[in-house]
Amino acid sequence: MTTIAIIGAGMAGLAAAQRLRAAGLSCVLFEKSRGFGGRMSTRRTGDLQFDHGAQYFTARGSDFFTQVARWREAGVVAEWSPGFYVGAPGMTAPARAMAAGHACVTQAQVSGFTRGGDGWTVRDEAGVIEAPGNGAYAAIVLAVPAPQATPLAASAGAHIPELAAARYAPCIALMLAYPPDIRQPEEPWVRLADPAIAWIANDSSKPGRPDAARTAVVHARPDWSRSHLEDKPEDLVAPLLERFRAVTGVSAEPLYASAHRWRYALVEQEAGVACLFDAEAMVGACGDWCLGPRVEAAWDSGCAMADTLIKSLR
Ligand SMILES: Cc1cc2nc3c(=O)[nH]c(=O)nc-3n(C[C@H](O)[C@H](O)[C@H](O)COP(=O)(O)OP(=O)(O)OC[C@H]3O[C@@H](n4cnc5c(N)ncnc54)[C@H](O)[C@@H]3O)c2cc1C
């Protein structure tokens, strides 16, 4: 059976896998993290949880709207505010549902590829990565942010010059937890014109979240994030907490405070095509960087990648 290696189990890679499987093709997902979803992520610590990456998603196109309706029916997505959807009980839920039943190798940071008579093999720094099946792939899909796809495409000798056009803004996220009896703001989120903070989400107001604490996720502005990207995460808590206190008036000491640095957070400049494919190398690339800074764009790009491959392999 023709098998395809998909590098990256975020929304784009999982959408590609889902569509390839529906067309009767087999694939193996390689993911460097322990779990699925990429930037649609949930940090769990004790009784607390935070969606510290993507906050919500919208569905502008009818195909994605249908997908969202299916997720809602399956109970892995809920509406936070009219037209604004979240994974439930956490942002990773739809990704976990999509990964079920696929061959996946997690905690595998792919560093390159080798092409032999049977097809491509996938390797990390230690050598060829053990995976279900015979370990030889007819095609490779790079479903990772463009700057991370560039060296991987080079390792396969694939010609995908558009990768260089995509640009990302970084984002530093601050996760805060307060006792459950603290006054909860009425709005699900606020956007701010602050020099440091762009957005505060009332994270525990999302449907299906634990009620052990009131949680907030603070996203720093791109410029602020850029100038603090190389700081240690523990050094980022104090300055962002100070701004949070200044803009919200909440002076209480948080039960928990932690910062996360997203180096490739939101696409600033997309490639402007649904996906890219080098038919000679049989290497494709997809992700939000193709179409824009949204979960839906990543899904659309992954689906387009699968359609391109299906056509090519037939
Ligand atoms: C702070 C923040 C806020 C956001 N807010 C929103 C929002 O409100 N609404 C919205 O729609 N979108 C939002 N987004 C954007 C949204 O999360 C992304 O557009 C979407 O999740 C991208 O999916 P993707 O599959 O293209 O990439 P990713 O989710 O980045 O998936 C790529 C995957 O590849 C893996 N990977 C990378 N390199 C390798 C390697 N060498 N080997 C193996 N695996 C590898 C990564 O671990 C990751 O799991 C936000 C993102 C961030 C970070």
The ligand as a Tripos MOL2 file, in Angstrom:
@<TRIPOS>MOLECULE
LIG
   53    58     1     0     0
SMALL
NO_CHARGES

@<TRIPOS>ATOM
      1 C1         -0.3650   32.5410   20.6720 C.3       1 LIG1
      2 C2         -1.1830   32.1020   19.4970 C.ar      1 LIG1
      3 C3         -2.4810   32.5750   19.3370 C.ar      1 LIG1
      4 C4         -3.2550   32.1700   18.2640 C.ar      1 LIG1
      5 N1         -4.5510   32.5740   18.1810 N.ar      1 LIG1
      6 C5         -5.3410   32.0780   17.1990 C.ar      1 LIG1
      7 C6         -6.7340   32.3420   17.1950 C.ar      1 LIG1
      8 O1         -7.2640   32.9640   18.1180 O.2       1 LIG1
      9 N2         -7.4790   31.8510   16.1550 N.ar      1 LIG1
     10 C7         -6.9300   31.0950   15.1530 C.ar      1 LIG1
     11 O2         -7.6570   30.6410   14.2490 O.2       1 LIG1
     12 N3         -5.6120   30.8110   15.1600 N.ar      1 LIG1
     13 C8         -4.8130   31.2750   16.1470 C.ar      1 LIG1
     14 N4         -3.4810   30.9620   16.1750 N.ar      1 LIG1
     15 C9         -2.8880   30.3100   15.0020 C.3       1 LIG1
     16 C10        -3.1990   28.8010   14.9230 C.3       1 LIG1
     17 O3         -2.8520   28.1870   16.1390 O.3       1 LIG1
     18 C11        -2.3830   28.2470   13.7670 C.3       1 LIG1
     19 O4         -2.6850   28.9500   12.5830 O.3       1 LIG1
     20 C12        -2.6300   26.7530   13.4900 C.3       1 LIG1
     21 O5         -2.8160   26.0180   14.6830 O.3       1 LIG1
     22 C13        -1.4370   26.2550   12.6910 C.3       1 LIG1
     23 O6         -1.5410   24.8740   12.4270 O.3       1 LIG1
     24 P1         -0.3710   24.1660   11.5840 P.3       1 LIG1
     25 O7         -0.7280   22.7230   11.5170 O.co2     1 LIG1
     26 O8         -0.1450   24.9090   10.3290 O.co2     1 LIG1
     27 O9          0.9650   24.3670   12.4420 O.3       1 LIG1
     28 P2          1.3260   23.8990   13.9700 P.3       1 LIG1
     29 O10         0.1240   23.9440   14.8240 O.co2     1 LIG1
     30 O11         2.4940   24.7240   14.3280 O.co2     1 LIG1
     31 O12         1.7420   22.3830   13.7720 O.3       1 LIG1
     32 C14         3.0360   22.0060   13.3660 C.3       1 LIG1
     33 C15         3.4370   20.7570   14.1320 C.3       1 LIG1
     34 O13         4.6930   20.3100   13.6360 O.3       1 LIG1
     35 C16         5.4970   19.8610   14.7160 C.3       1 LIG1
     36 N5          6.8870   19.9420   14.2590 N.ar      1 LIG1
     37 C17         7.6260   21.0360   13.9630 C.ar      1 LIG1
     38 N6          8.8620   20.6810   13.5400 N.ar      1 LIG1
     39 C18         8.8960   19.3260   13.5720 C.ar      1 LIG1
     40 C19         9.9030   18.3570   13.2570 C.ar      1 LIG1
     41 N7         11.1230   18.7150   12.8090 N.pl3     1 LIG1
     42 N8          9.5970   17.0380   13.4170 N.ar      1 LIG1
     43 C20         8.3760   16.6420   13.8560 C.ar      1 LIG1
     44 N9          7.3800   17.5270   14.1750 N.ar      1 LIG1
     45 C21         7.6380   18.8460   14.0250 C.ar      1 LIG1
     46 C22         5.1370   20.8250   15.8380 C.3       1 LIG1
     47 O14         5.4520   20.2760   17.1190 O.3       1 LIG1
     48 C23         3.6380   20.9990   15.6240 C.3       1 LIG1
     49 O15         2.8800   20.0470   16.3540 O.3       1 LIG1
     50 C24        -2.7040   31.3030   17.2820 C.ar      1 LIG1
     51 C25        -1.3990   30.8160   17.4480 C.ar      1 LIG1
     52 C26        -0.6550   31.1830   18.5530 C.ar      1 LIG1
     53 C27         0.7040   30.5840   18.7660 C.3       1 LIG1
@<TRIPOS>BOND
     1     1     2 1
     2     2     3 ar
     3     2    52 ar
     4     3     4 ar
     5     4     5 ar
     6     4    50 ar
     7     5     6 ar
     8     6     7 ar
     9     6    13 1
    10     7     8 2
    11     7     9 ar
    12     9    10 ar
    13    10    11 2
    14    10    12 ar
    15    12    13 ar
    16    13    14 ar
    17    14    15 1
    18    14    50 ar
    19    15    16 1
    20    16    17 1
    21    16    18 1
    22    18    19 1
    23    18    20 1
    24    20    21 1
    25    20    22 1
    26    22    23 1
    27    23    24 1
    28    24    25 2
    29    24    26 1
    30    24    27 1
    31    27    28 1
    32    28    29 2
    33    28    30 1
    34    28    31 1
    35    31    32 1
    36    32    33 1
    37    33    34 1
    38    33    48 1
    39    34    35 1
    40    35    36 1
    41    35    46 1
    42    36    37 ar
    43    36    45 ar
    44    37    38 ar
    45    38    39 ar
    46    39    40 ar
    47    39    45 ar
    48    40    41 1
    49    40    42 ar
    50    42    43 ar
    51    43    44 ar
    52    44    45 ar
    53    46    47 1
    54    46    48 1
    55    48    49 1
    56    50    51 ar
    57    51    52 ar
    58    52    53 1
@<TRIPOS>SUBSTRUCTURE
     1 LIG1         1 GROUP 0 **** ****
